[in-house]
């Protein structure tokens, strides 16, 4: 099973191939992607590398965490899964919206239905 790594504090000139080459010393790199700013086309200074096995990923962390790449101390860590919206928070937001609607309805004066 492959394992994804977060690599931070990358020099801005590092590209996907460079990243794969550097971390490839620790094992087989399945993929390497430097994150690019869409507006400027420049690296954001971090990326993700997928190693072939968990053992290779751990070896890369051990070997490269704090290592220097082009005079910058890089960070290499096991990547965390993407954070998804918390279902409870989403539910609470929906409940708050419903409560606001009910409050507004309660504050609206009822029309006079009596006939004279």
Backbone torsions as a table, in degrees:
resi	resn	phi	psi	omega
1	UNK	NA	132.8	-178.8
2	UNK	-79.0	161.5	-177.9
3	UNK	-136.6	133.8	-177.5
4	UNK	-93.8	139.6	178.3
5	UNK	-116.3	146.4	170.7
6	UNK	-98.2	131.5	177.8
7	UNK	-123.2	114.9	-176.0
8	UNK	-115.2	168.9	-179.3
9	UNK	60.8	37.6	178.8
10	UNK	-74.7	145.0	171.7
11	UNK	-62.1	144.0	-174.2
12	UNK	-64.5	-21.9	-179.3
13	UNK	-83.0	-6.9	-179.7
14	UNK	-73.1	132.6	177.5
15	UNK	-112.8	-177.5	-177.0
16	UNK	-57.3	-46.0	-178.5
17	UNK	-63.9	-40.7	178.2
18	UNK	-61.5	-45.7	-179.0
19	UNK	-61.8	-44.0	178.7
20	UNK	-63.4	-40.5	-179.2
21	UNK	-64.3	-45.4	-178.3
22	UNK	-64.8	-52.4	-177.0
23	UNK	-74.2	-15.8	177.2
24	UNK	-63.2	-18.2	176.8
25	UNK	-62.4	-29.7	-177.3
26	UNK	-88.7	-9.9	-179.1
27	UNK	156.4	-171.3	-176.7
28	UNK	-76.7	123.6	177.9
29	UNK	-92.4	122.9	177.6
30	UNK	-80.3	-44.0	177.4
31	UNK	-154.7	154.9	176.7
32	UNK	-143.4	132.2	-177.4
33	UNK	-141.4	118.1	173.1
34	UNK	-86.6	131.5	-179.0
35	UNK	-78.4	129.8	-175.2
36	UNK	-112.6	138.1	175.1
37	UNK	-71.7	122.8	-176.2
38	UNK	-64.5	-34.5	-177.4
39	UNK	-75.1	-41.2	-174.2
40	UNK	-99.5	-19.7	-176.9
41	UNK	76.1	8.0	-177.7
42	UNK	-100.1	151.1	176.9
43	UNK	-58.2	144.2	174.6
44	UNK	-87.4	-2.5	176.3
45	UNK	91.0	12.5	175.3
46	UNK	-149.6	166.3	-179.8
47	UNK	-162.4	-176.4	-178.9
48	UNK	-131.9	139.9	178.6
49	UNK	-128.1	132.0	176.4
50	UNK	-105.1	120.7	179.4
51	UNK	-95.7	156.8	-175.7
52	UNK	-64.7	-39.7	-178.9
53	UNK	-132.2	163.1	176.8
54	UNK	-64.0	-34.9	179.5
55	UNK	-64.5	-40.9	178.3
56	UNK	-67.1	-38.2	178.3
57	UNK	-63.0	-45.0	179.8
58	UNK	-65.0	-37.2	177.3
59	UNK	-63.3	-39.4	178.8
60	UNK	-65.7	-41.7	178.0
61	UNK	-61.1	-48.6	-178.7
62	UNK	-61.1	-43.2	-175.6
63	UNK	-75.1	-38.0	-169.6
64	UNK	-108.5	-13.2	179.0
65	UNK	-59.4	117.4	179.8
66	UNK	84.5	-3.3	178.9
67	UNK	-68.5	159.6	-178.8
68	UNK	-98.9	131.5	175.6
69	UNK	-128.6	115.5	-176.1
70	UNK	50.7	48.0	177.0
71	UNK	68.1	18.4	176.0
72	UNK	-122.7	133.0	177.1
73	UNK	-77.7	113.1	-176.9
74	UNK	-88.6	157.7	176.7
75	UNK	-109.2	129.7	176.7
76	UNK	-130.1	118.2	-177.7
77	UNK	-139.7	157.4	172.0
78	UNK	-64.6	129.3	-177.3
79	UNK	-71.8	142.7	175.2
80	UNK	-86.9	150.7	176.3
81	UNK	-64.4	154.5	177.5
82	UNK	-60.1	140.8	177.3
83	UNK	-79.6	128.4	176.9
84	UNK	-106.5	160.8	-180.0
85	UNK	-56.6	135.7	177.7
86	UNK	-73.5	122.4	-178.1
87	UNK	-59.2	-36.8	-179.9
88	UNK	-66.4	-41.4	179.4
89	UNK	-66.6	-40.3	178.4
90	UNK	-64.1	-41.6	178.3
91	UNK	-63.6	-41.4	179.4
92	UNK	-63.4	-38.5	179.1
93	UNK	-65.3	-40.9	178.4
94	UNK	-65.1	-40.4	178.9
95	UNK	-63.8	-41.3	179.3
96	UNK	-63.5	-40.4	177.7
97	UNK	-63.2	-42.7	-179.8
98	UNK	-65.5	-40.2	179.1
99	UNK	-64.5	-37.5	179.1
100	UNK	-66.2	-38.5	178.7
101	UNK	-65.6	-43.4	179.1
102	UNK	-63.9	-40.8	179.6
103	UNK	-63.6	-43.3	179.5
104	UNK	-62.7	-39.5	179.4
105	UNK	-66.8	-38.4	-179.2
106	UNK	-68.8	-31.3	-178.0
107	UNK	-81.6	-15.9	179.1
108	UNK	-74.9	126.5	-178.8
109	UNK	-65.7	140.6	179.0
110	UNK	-74.7	146.1	179.3
111	UNK	-72.8	149.3	-179.5
112	UNK	-77.0	116.0	-176.5
113	UNK	-101.4	0.7	-179.4
114	UNK	-77.7	146.4	178.2
115	UNK	-109.6	143.3	-177.9
116	UNK	-104.4	NA	NA
